[in-house]
Amino acid sequence: MSDEQAYDAQGNEEEVRKRREQQRQVELQKMQLLRRYLTPEAMERMVNVLRAHPDVYDKFVNILIAMVQGNNIMSKMTDAQVKEILAKLSSRPKPNIEFRHK
């Protein structure tokens, strides 16, 4: 391996390390946001959602961020309120199935 190739490999490792650290920081900030604006029961639910459905979790966090930025949160969200938002996020439109008789 030439010095240039070794440098490229080391540079890529450093970039990967930096990206992972940034992702870790973002996740920590999300958790802090949830702890600040959710009751313990709602927080527990969101941890479970993160494990089972990370995409739904990300959508919920984005909604929560928008609500915080718009000053739409006056107190901590309850588990029932979180469930309501999650139901809206998880609901899928019913497929339109048509039967055609020949």
DRENLOKE-764167 format. One record per residue: residue in three letters; x, y, z of N, C-alpha, C, CB in turn. Coordinates in steps of 0.02 Angstrom, whole numbers, padded with zeros to 5 digits, always signed. Glycine has a CB too. Layout:
residues N
AlaXYZXYZXYZXYZ/...
END
This chain:
residues 102
Met+00043-00059+00000+00000+00000+00000+00044+00062+00000-00048+00000+00061/Ser+00031+00108-00045+00072+00168-00049+00051+00216+00006+00064+00201-00118/Asp+00094+00267+00016+00079+00317+00067+00014+00353+00052+00137+00367+00073/Glu+00002+00366-00013-00059+00400-00033-00121+00359-00018-00057+00417-00108/Gln-00119+00294-00032-00175+00250-00017-00186+00245+00058-00163+00180-00047/Ala-00131+00241+00096-00137+00238+00169-00169+00301+00195-00067+00228+00201/Tyr-00150+00359+00167-00179+00422+00188-00254+00424+00172-00143+00481+00155/Asp-00273+00401+00112-00344+00400+00092-00384+00356+00139-00351+00375+00020/Ala-00358+00297+00156-00393+00252+00201-00400+00283+00269-00356+00184+00206/Gln-00347+00316+00293-00350+00348+00359-00398+00407+00357-00280+00371+00380/Gly-00398+00444+00302-00443+00501+00295-00516+00479+00294-00428+00540+00232/Asn-00530+00423+00260-00598+00396+00258-00620+00373+00327-00603+00339+00208/Glu-00574+00341+00363-00591+00319+00431-00608+00379+00475-00533+00279+00462/Glu-00571+00432+00467-00584+00493+00506-00652+00523+00489-00527+00545+00495/Glu-00668+00524+00425-00733+00549+00403-00790+00507+00431-00738+00551+00327/Val-00782+00442+00429-00833+00396+00456-00840+00408+00531-00814+00322+00443/Arg-00784+00416+00565-00786+00429+00637-00822+00495+00652-00714+00431+00667/Lys-00809+00546+00613-00841+00611+00623-00917+00606+00610-00810+00664+00576/Arg-00936+00571+00556-01007+00563+00542-01043+00526+00598-01017+00525+00476/Arg-01012+00473+00622-01042+00436+00678-01050+00479+00739-01001+00374+00694/Glu-01000+00520+00754-01004+00564+00812-01059+00615+00803-00936+00599+00823/Gln-01066+00642+00742-01120+00690+00729-01188+00657+00737-01113+00720+00658/Gln-01195+00596+00712-01259+00560+00719-01274+00547+00792-01257+00494+00680/Arg-01223+00530+00831-01233+00518+00902-01255+00582+00937-01168+00492+00934/Gln-01225+00638+00918-01245+00702+00948-01317+00720+00930-01198+00758+00924/Val-01337+00708+00868-01406+00722+00847-01455+00679+00887-01414+00709+00771/Glu-01438+00615+00896-01482+00570+00934-01487+00592+01007-01457+00498+00930/Leu-01432+00615+01036-01433+00640+01104-01478+00701+01110-01362+00656+01128/Gln-01473+00746+01061-01516+00805+01061-01589+00787+01055-01496+00853+01005/Lys-01605+00737+01013-01674+00715+01007-01700+00688+01073-01680+00661+00951/Met-01659+00647+01106-01680+00618+01170-01690+00672+01222-01628+00567+01195/Gln-01647+00722+01223-01655+00778+01270-01720+00815+01257-01596+00826+01266/Leu-01736+00825+01194-01798+00859+01174-01858+00818+01199-01802+00868+01098/Leu-01856+00753+01187-01912+00710+01209-01919+00712+01285-01901+00638+01185/Arg-01864+00707+01321-01868+00708+01394-01898+00774+01419-01798+00698+01424/Arg-01882+00828+01384-01906+00893+01406-01981+00902+01395-01868+00948+01371/Tyr-02007+00874+01340-02076+00888+01320-02124+00829+01326-02076+00912+01251/Leu-02100+00771+01350-02144+00713+01357-02145+00689+01429-02121+00656+01311/Thr-02203+00663+01450-02207+00632+01516-02166+00567+01515-02282+00617+01536/Pro-02149+00540+01573-02110+00478+01574-02143+00421+01535-02099+00456+01646/Glu-02210+00415+01540-02245+00362+01504-02239+00372+01428-02319+00360+01524/Ala-02247+00434+01407-02242+00450+01336-02170+00438+01311-02264+00522+01322/Met-02122+00455+01354-02052+00444+01336-02037+00370+01327-02006+00474+01390/Glu-02064+00330+01372-02055+00258+01368-02085+00231+01302-02088+00223+01428/Arg-02142+00256+01284-02174+00235+01221-02129+00253+01162-02244+00268+01213/Met-02101+00313+01163-02060+00334+01106-01995+00293+01101-02043+00407+01112/Val-01968+00271+01157-01909+00228+01155-01928+00162+01121-01882+00214+01227/Asn-01987+00136+01137-02010+00075+01104-02022+00086+01030-02074+00049+01138/Val-02050+00143+01012-02062+00159+00942-01995+00163+00905-02101+00226+00935/Leu-01945+00193+00937-01879+00199+00906-01852+00130+00889-01831+00236+00952/Arg-01859+00083+00935-01834+00015+00924-01871-00021+00868-01838-00025+00988/Ala-01937-00012+00867-01978-00050+00820-01987-00015+00752-02046-00063+00850/His-01994+00051+00753-02009+00088+00692-01969+00153+00691-02086+00103+00687/Pro-01905+00150+00675-01864+00211+00676-01890+00266+00630-01793+00194+00657/Asp-01921+00247+00575-01947+00298+00528-02005+00337+00560-01970+00265+00464/Val-02049+00303+00595-02104+00337+00630-02077+00381+00686-02155+00284+00658/Tyr-02026+00356+00720-01994+00395+00773-01967+00460+00745-01937+00354+00806/Asp-01931+00456+00689-01903+00516+00659-01958+00565+00639-01860+00498+00598/Lys-02012+00541+00611-02068+00584+00592-02097+00619+00654-02123+00544+00556/Phe-02105+00580+00708-02132+00608+00769-02087+00663+00796-02142+00553+00822/Val-02022+00649+00798-01975+00699+00824-01977+00762+00781-01903+00670+00824/Asn-01983+00755+00716-01988+00814+00672-02051+00854+00687-01987+00793+00599/Ile-02106+00819+00699-02168+00853+00718-02160+00889+00784-02227+00803+00722/Leu-02129+00856+00832-02118+00886+00898-02074+00949+00892-02085+00835+00946/Ile-02022+00945+00851-01979+01003+00841-02019+01061+00811-01920+00985+00793/Ala-02061+01046+00763-02103+01099+00733-02150+01129+00784-02143+01071+00673/Met-02178+01086+00827-02224+01111+00879-02187+01155+00929-02257+01052+00916/Val-02127+01136+00947-02087+01176+00993-02068+01243+00961-02023+01138+01014/Gln-02047+01241+00899-02029+01303+00865-02088+01350+00856-01998+01288+00797/Gly-02148+01321+00848-02208+01361+00840-02241+01379+00906-02257+01325+00797/Asn-02208+01363+00961-02235+01375+01028-02304+01344+01038-02239+01451+01041/Asn-02314+01284+01010-02378+01250+01016-02380+01200+01074-02393+01214+00952/Ile-02328+01198+01115-02327+01153+01172-02325+01195+01236-02265+01104+01168/Met-02378+01188+01275-02382+01226+01337-02360+01185+01398-02454+01251+01347/Ser-02368+01120+01394-02347+01076+01449-02322+01011+01418-02406+01062+01499/Lys-02299+00965+01460-02274+00902+01434-02331+00863+01401-02242+00861+01491/Met-02314+00830+01346-02363+00790+01311-02373+00724+01348-02341+00776+01238/Thr-02436+00704+01354-02452+00642+01387-02446+00583+01339-02523+00644+01417/Asp-02449+00524+01368-02447+00463+01327-02506+00462+01278-02448+00400+01372/Ala-02564+00484+01300-02623+00484+01257-02613+00531+01197-02686+00505+01297/Gln-02583+00588+01209-02571+00635+01154-02520+00607+01105-02546+00703+01182/Val-02469+00574+01132-02419+00542+01089-02451+00487+01047-02360+00514+01131/Lys-02493+00446+01079-02527+00392+01044-02570+00420+00987-02571+00352+01092/Glu-02602+00476+00999-02644+00507+00947-02602+00528+00887-02681+00568+00976/Ile-02545+00559+00899-02502+00580+00844-02474+00519+00808-02444+00624+00870/Leu-02453+00469+00846-02426+00408+00816-02479+00373+00773-02400+00361+00869/Ala-02541+00374+00795-02595+00342+00756-02603+00377+00689-02662+00344+00795/Lys-02597+00443+00690-02602+00481+00627-02543+00466+00581-02607+00556+00641/Leu-02484+00459+00611-02424+00445+00572-02425+00374+00544-02362+00455+00614/Ser-02452+00328+00582-02450+00258+00563-02507+00238+00518-02451+00215+00624/Ser-02560+00279+00517-02617+00259+00476-02599+00263+00403-02678+00305+00491/Arg-02617+00211+00369-02604+00207+00297-02670+00213+00261-02568+00141+00278/Pro-02669+00244+00204-02731+00248+00166-02752+00177+00145-02723+00294+00104/Lys-02817+00166+00148-02841+00100+00129-02833+00091+00054-02916+00091+00149/Pro-02810+00033+00034-02801+00023-00039-02869+00021-00073-02763-00044-00053/Asn-02869+00047-00132-02930+00049-00172-02930-00014-00216-02934+00115-00217/Ile-02969-00063-00195-02973-00126-00230-03038-00129-00269-02967-00187-00181/Glu-03032-00139-00332-03090-00145-00374-03093-00214-00405-03091-00091-00429/Phe-03153-00242-00406-03163-00308-00438-03198-00296-00504-03204-00357-00392/Arg-03169-00321-00555-03199-00314-00622-03222-00383-00643-03149-00283-00674/His-03285-00388-00657-03313-00451-00680-03310-00454-00756-03386-00460-00655/Lys-03290-00511-00780-03285-00519-00853-03345-00556-00879-03221-00555-00872/
END
